[in-house]
Amino acid sequence: MALSKPPQSLQNEDIHFDQVEHRRLVSILDSLTSSLSSFLLCASASLREHSLRSRRFDLLSLTLH
């Protein structure tokens, strides 16, 4: 008994579903990438500020001794 192909309308629905799913996944990945980028920018700024404060404290302690 040979397997019959699904009707063309079902194949079109599958293709449409795949396209919608693909767009949804791309949108989610785009959002995650944007959030990660913002987080890394904030973390970088925070580390830079901490580093500058630490250096200032070192210079201050050297000048007081």
Phi, psi and omega in degrees: 000122182277142176282132179269151179285148177294155179302153182304323182298322178292321178297318179296320178296319178298317179297315180298315180299316179298320180293317179295315180297318179298314179298320180295316179295320177297320179296317179297314180296321178298316179295316178297319179297317179296316179296317179296319179298315178298316179299315181294323176297316179295316180297318179297315179297319180296316178295320179297316180296317179298317180297317179295318178297318180297317179295319179298318179297318178299315179295319179297316180293328177292321182286334180282338182275000000 
